[in-house]
Amino acid sequence: MQTPMTAAGAAKLEAELKQLRGVERPRIIQAIAEARDLGDLKENAEYHAAREEQGFVEGRIKEIEAKLSHANIIDVSRLPPSDKVIFGATVRVLDVDSDEEITYKIVGDDEADIKSNMISVHSPIARALVGKSLGDEVTVDAPGGKRVFEITEVQYIA
């Protein structure tokens, strides 16, 4: 099953994968070799710590490889400008009740970070916004109750 991912999200995962394969993996292999030289492996804390870290790193490498192999990478900056909200778009909305403006970027599940206003395409707000256009009002069933947003700006930026 293909999973949507922004080009920036894919680049971030590829950079992490490169770091894990090229830096962390060799460092851990060296640490294991040094710990083996210390003697009895049953009571060698350095050896066990290095092996545990190796398991974590190898697991993360497999996880990233799987995510990238199932990713449908979408670079919205290559799409013609439009006022329609799609995956990867940066959307400015006006909360009709509080008169507060909020900017969201609609991203894949792994990229979502509410502190950076990057919301998952599967979140209630993103589901309400996708497919709508500039000037539309949308009602979102949020955990705190219904909220009404007006779309004030749609950008396709990387």
Backbone hydrogen bonds, N-H to C=O, Kabsch-Sander energy under -0.5 kcal/mol:
donor,donor_aa,acceptor,acceptor_aa,energy
3,T,70,H,-3.0
5,M,72,N,-1.8
7,A,74,I,-1.1
10,A,6,T,-2.2
11,A,7,A,-2.3
12,K,8,A,-2.0
13,L,9,G,-2.0
14,E,10,A,-2.6
15,A,11,A,-2.2
16,E,12,K,-2.1
17,L,13,L,-2.5
18,K,14,E,-2.3
19,Q,15,A,-2.1
20,L,16,E,-2.6
21,R,17,L,-2.6
22,G,18,K,-2.8
23,V,19,Q,-2.1
24,E,19,Q,-2.1
25,R,20,L,-2.8
27,R,23,V,-1.9
28,I,24,E,-2.5
29,I,25,R,-2.3
30,Q,26,P,-2.1
31,A,27,R,-2.1
32,I,28,I,-2.5
33,A,29,I,-2.1
34,E,30,Q,-2.4
35,A,31,A,-2.2
36,R,32,I,-2.3
37,D,33,A,-1.4
38,L,35,A,-1.1
39,G,36,R,-1.5
44,N,41,L,-1.1
45,A,43,E,-0.9
48,H,44,N,-2.1
49,A,45,A,-2.6
50,A,46,E,-2.4
51,R,47,Y,-2.5
52,E,48,H,-2.2
53,E,49,A,-2.4
54,Q,50,A,-2.4
55,G,51,R,-2.1
56,F,52,E,-2.0
57,V,53,E,-2.7
58,E,54,Q,-2.8
59,G,55,G,-2.0
60,R,56,F,-2.4
61,I,57,V,-2.5
62,K,58,E,-2.1
63,E,59,G,-2.3
64,I,60,R,-2.7
65,E,61,I,-2.6
66,A,62,K,-2.3
67,K,63,E,-2.3
68,L,64,I,-2.7
69,S,65,E,-2.1
70,H,66,A,-1.4
71,A,68,L,-0.8
72,N,3,T,-3.2
73,I,71,A,-0.8
74,I,5,M,-2.8
75,D,73,I,-0.5
76,V,74,I,-0.8
78,R,75,D,-1.7
79,L,76,V,-1.5
85,V,132,K,-3.2
86,I,84,K,-0.5
88,G,106,I,-1.9
89,A,86,I,-2.0
90,T,155,Q,-2.8
91,V,89,A,-0.6
91,V,104,Y,-3.6
92,R,153,E,-2.7
93,V,91,V,-0.5
93,V,102,I,-3.3
94,L,150,E,-2.6
95,D,93,V,-0.6
95,D,100,E,-3.3
96,V,94,L,-0.8
96,V,148,V,-2.4
97,D,148,V,-0.5
99,D,95,D,-2.4
100,E,95,D,-0.6
102,I,93,V,-2.7
104,Y,91,V,-3.1
105,K,117,N,-2.3
106,I,89,A,-2.4
107,V,105,K,-0.7
107,V,119,I,-2.8
111,E,108,G,-0.8
112,A,108,G,-1.1
113,D,118,M,-2.6
116,S,113,D,-1.6
117,N,114,I,-1.4
118,M,113,D,-2.2
119,I,105,K,-2.2
119,I,117,N,-0.7
121,V,107,V,-2.1
123,S,120,S,-2.0
127,R,123,S,-2.8
128,A,124,P,-1.8
129,L,125,I,-1.8
130,V,126,A,-2.9
131,G,85,V,-3.0
132,K,129,L,-2.4
134,L,83,D,-1.5
135,G,151,I,-2.7
136,D,133,S,-2.3
138,V,149,F,-2.9
140,V,138,V,-0.5
140,V,147,R,-3.3
142,A,140,V,-1.5
142,A,145,G,-1.5
145,G,142,A,-2.2
147,R,140,V,-2.3
149,F,138,V,-2.8
149,F,147,R,-0.5
150,E,94,L,-2.1
151,I,136,D,-2.7
152,T,92,R,-2.7
152,T,150,E,-0.6
153,E,92,R,-1.5
155,Q,90,T,-2.8
157,I,155,Q,-0.7
